[in-house]
Amino acid sequence: MTDLPHTPDLDRQSCGLVAVVGAPNAGKSTLVNALVGQKVAIVSPKAQTTRVRLMGVAIEGDAQILLVDTPGIFEPRRRLDRAMVAAAWTGATDADLIALVIDAKTGINAKLNMLIEGLAQRREARIVILNKVDVTPKEKLLELAVRLNDALAPEEIFMVSAATGDGIAGLKAALARRVPAGPWHFPEDQVSDATDRMLAAEVTREQLYLQLHAELPYASAVDTEKYEERKDGSVAIHQQILVGRDTQRAIVLGKGGARLKEIGSRSREELGKLLGKQVHLFLHVKVKPDWEEDRGLYRDIGLDWVD
């Protein structure tokens, strides 16, 4: 017997915004993907992978949970850093609930203390999510819970593993109970507010993180120059990978262009799955020493210009 799709009761609908904040590499994007039930945010082992605010749309019964996956909050040094941190705090503005995600294995350090101090000054309701409990001793989890309860007085503390799914169902049900009554903001089959153009740039940037294990990804950006729907149902995507120096361009290209070809191949495959259509991806590497000072690029990737 085939299960019938869930039909939400319009009179019982609820919908709310949950800002997912945390220090870099706490596992925020992995958590958002787990709650949504599919990939909406890029993930890599490197910190500061997320640069822009991306919303994932999760559904639990009659509740629609709008999850804002924000950049990790850290001490900014460059203009790009300042824009990312500003985007993170903006994501928490007017949220119905702030969810602080903490890497339980790492625990509380200087970066997290800075974030806790900032959150303590805010009036929004907040919860704490201790992530990576599958690799953290129970004694450390209990100690962290006590310290965080004293520092933040959160409404609740959850212990989950976004990577394994442990605790995700309970967390999702709790979030559904906390969002206010009101109509859904998105159709039931929409899982993110990101445009396909933005998603394409993020997927290629993810491959830069995954395949280039030097510091290059932090000195690069992906700009989707052209996104064209073809009559046969496929899509043609033209992208520029921007780097600051010729030596960085050589790294992205690889010997005989092999690395760029591999980046394109994996990005194309991933985008085909996410978009549900054939993708023709054309990548070009451009040296642009001052790309971090390009206001237009900030607009294209969804960040505000910060002086």
C-alpha positions in Angstrom: 0.0 0.0 0.0 1.4 3.4 -1.0 1.5 6.1 1.6 -0.5 9.2 0.7 1.3 12.5 0.7 0.7 14.7 3.8 -1.9 17.4 3.3 -1.5 20.2 5.8 -4.6 21.4 7.7 -4.9 25.1 6.8 -6.5 25.9 10.1 -3.7 24.3 12.1 -0.7 25.5 10.1 2.3 27.1 11.8 5.3 28.7 10.3 8.4 30.4 11.9 11.9 31.5 11.3 14.8 29.7 13.1 18.2 31.3 12.9 20.9 28.7 13.0 24.1 30.3 14.4 27.4 29.1 15.7 31.2 29.2 15.5 32.8 28.1 12.2 32.8 24.3 11.6 30.1 23.6 14.3 28.1 21.6 11.7 25.3 24.1 11.0 25.0 23.3 7.3 25.0 19.6 8.0 22.3 20.1 10.6 20.1 22.2 8.3 20.4 19.5 5.5 19.4 16.8 8.0 16.4 18.7 9.2 15.2 19.5 5.7 15.8 15.9 4.6 18.0 16.8 1.6 20.9 19.0 0.6 20.3 22.7 0.6 23.6 24.0 2.0 27.1 23.1 1.0 29.3 21.2 3.4 33.0 20.6 3.8 35.5 19.8 6.6 36.9 23.3 6.4 35.6 26.1 8.6 33.8 29.1 7.2 32.3 27.1 4.3 29.0 29.0 4.4 29.3 32.6 3.1 25.8 33.7 2.6 22.4 33.3 4.4 20.6 30.4 2.9 17.2 29.3 4.0 16.2 25.6 4.3 12.5 24.8 4.5 11.7 21.8 6.8 8.2 20.4 7.3 7.0 18.5 10.3 3.2 17.7 10.3 1.4 21.0 9.9 4.5 23.1 10.8 6.8 24.7 8.3 10.2 25.5 9.8 12.3 28.1 8.0 15.9 27.4 8.9 18.4 30.2 8.1 21.8 28.7 7.7 24.2 31.5 8.6 27.9 31.9 8.1 30.0 31.0 11.2 30.5 33.9 13.5 34.2 34.6 14.0 36.6 37.5 14.5 36.6 39.2 11.0 39.8 40.5 9.4 39.0 41.1 5.8 36.0 42.9 4.1 34.7 39.5 3.1 34.9 38.3 6.7 33.0 41.4 7.9 30.3 40.8 5.4 30.0 37.2 6.4 29.7 38.0 10.1 27.2 40.8 9.4 25.1 38.3 7.4 25.2 35.9 10.3 23.9 38.4 12.9 21.3 39.7 10.3 20.0 36.2 10.0 19.2 36.2 13.7 17.2 39.5 13.5 13.5 39.0 13.8 13.9 35.2 14.2 11.2 33.4 16.2 13.9 31.3 17.7 17.8 31.3 17.7 19.4 27.9 17.6 23.0 28.0 18.8 24.9 25.0 17.3 28.0 23.9 19.2 30.7 21.4 18.2 30.5 19.4 21.4 33.8 17.7 20.7 35.6 21.0 20.5 33.7 22.5 23.5 33.8 26.1 24.6 36.7 28.2 23.3 37.5 31.9 22.8 35.4 32.0 19.5 32.4 30.4 21.2 32.7 32.7 24.2 32.5 35.7 22.0 29.4 34.3 20.4 27.8 33.4 23.7 28.4 36.9 25.0 26.7 38.4 21.9 23.7 36.1 22.2 23.3 36.8 25.9 22.5 40.5 25.0 19.7 39.5 22.6 16.0 39.1 23.5 15.0 36.4 21.0 14.1 33.0 22.4 17.0 30.6 22.1 17.9 27.0 22.3 21.3 25.2 22.3 22.1 22.3 20.1 25.2 20.2 21.1 26.3 18.6 17.8 28.7 15.7 17.1 27.6 13.8 20.2 28.6 10.6 18.5 32.3 11.5 18.9 32.0 13.3 22.3 32.3 11.6 25.8 29.1 11.7 27.8 30.8 13.4 30.7 31.9 16.3 28.5 28.4 16.6 27.2 26.9 17.0 30.7 29.6 19.5 31.7 28.9 21.6 28.6 25.2 21.5 29.2 25.6 22.8 32.7 28.0 25.6 31.6 25.8 26.7 28.8 22.7 26.7 30.9 24.4 29.0 33.4 25.8 31.3 30.6 22.7 31.6 28.3 19.7 30.2 30.2 18.4 28.6 26.9 14.8 27.3 26.8 16.2 23.9 26.0 19.4 22.0 25.2 19.4 19.3 22.6 22.1 16.7 21.9 22.3 15.5 18.3 24.6 14.2 15.6 23.8 15.8 12.4 26.1 13.4 10.6 24.5 10.2 11.8 20.9 11.6 12.3 20.9 10.8 16.0 18.5 13.1 17.8 17.4 14.9 14.6 13.8 13.6 14.7 13.3 14.8 18.3 14.8 18.2 17.5 12.7 18.7 14.4 9.5 17.8 16.4 10.5 20.3 19.1 11.1 23.1 16.5 7.7 22.4 15.0 6.1 22.9 18.4 7.8 26.2 18.9 7.0 28.0 15.6 3.9 30.3 15.8 0.6 29.6 14.2 0.2 31.1 10.8 0.1 30.2 7.1 3.1 28.6 5.3 5.4 30.9 3.4 6.5 28.4 0.8 4.9 25.6 -1.3 5.2 22.2 0.2 7.7 21.0 -2.4 10.1 23.9 -2.0 13.1 23.1 0.2 15.1 26.4 -0.1 14.8 30.1 -1.0 18.1 30.0 -2.9 17.8 30.7 -6.6 19.1 28.0 -9.0 21.7 30.5 -10.1 23.0 30.9 -6.5 22.8 27.2 -5.9 24.9 26.5 -8.9 27.7 28.9 -7.6 27.6 27.3 -4.2 27.9 23.7 -5.6 31.0 24.6 -7.6 32.5 26.4 -4.6 31.9 23.3 -2.6 34.0 21.3 -5.0 36.8 23.9 -4.6 36.7 23.2 -0.9 36.6 19.4 -1.3 39.2 19.0 -4.0 41.7 21.7 -3.1 43.1 21.1 0.3 45.3 24.2 0.5 44.2 27.7 1.6 43.0 28.5 -2.0 39.3 28.2 -1.3 39.4 31.2 1.0 41.0 33.2 -1.7 38.5 32.4 -4.4 34.9 33.0 -5.4 32.5 31.6 -7.9 30.4 33.9 -10.1 27.5 32.5 -12.2 27.7 34.7 -15.3 25.0 33.0 -17.3 22.2 30.6 -16.4 20.2 29.6 -19.5 17.2 27.2 -19.8 17.3 25.3 -23.1 14.4 24.2 -25.2 15.2 20.5 -24.5 14.8 21.0 -20.8 18.4 21.1 -19.9 20.3 24.1 -18.5 23.5 25.7 -19.6 25.5 27.4 -16.8 28.6 29.5 -17.4 30.7 30.3 -14.3 33.9 32.2 -13.5 36.1 31.0 -10.7 37.8 34.1 -9.4 41.3 33.9 -7.8 43.8 36.6 -6.8 47.0 35.4 -8.3 48.4 33.4 -11.3 49.8 30.8 -9.0 46.3 30.2 -7.6 44.9 29.9 -11.2 47.4 27.2 -11.9 46.3 25.3 -8.8 42.6 25.3 -9.9 43.5 24.3 -13.4 45.8 21.5 -12.5 48.2 19.7 -14.9 46.8 20.0 -18.4 43.5 21.4 -16.9 42.8 18.1 -15.2 41.8 19.6 -11.8 39.3 22.0 -13.4 37.8 19.2 -15.4 37.3 17.1 -12.3 35.7 20.1 -10.4 33.4 20.7 -13.4 32.5 17.0 -13.6 31.5 16.6 -10.0 29.7 19.9 -9.9 27.7 19.0 -13.0 26.7 15.7 -11.5 25.7 17.3 -8.2 23.7 20.0 -9.9 22.0 17.5 -12.1 20.7 15.7 -9.0 19.6 18.9 -7.2 18.0 20.5 -10.2 16.5 17.3 -11.6 17.7 18.1 -15.2 20.7 17.7 -17.5 23.3 20.4 -16.8 25.9 21.8 -19.2 28.5 23.4 -17.1 31.2 25.7 -18.5 34.0 26.8 -16.1 36.6 29.5 -16.6 39.3 30.5 -14.1 40.0 34.3 -14.0 42.7 36.1 -12.1 41.2 39.2 -10.4 43.5 40.5 -7.6 40.9 42.8 -6.2 37.8 40.5 -6.4 37.1 41.0 -2.7 36.6 44.8 -3.4 34.0 44.1 -6.2 30.6 45.4 -4.9 28.8 43.7 -7.7 30.2 40.3 -6.7 29.0 40.7 -3.2 25.5 41.4 -4.5 25.6 38.4 -6.7 26.6 36.0 -3.9 24.0 37.5 -1.6 26.2 39.5 0.8 25.8 43.1 1.8 28.8 45.5 1.3 30.3 46.3 4.7 32.8 49.2 5.1 
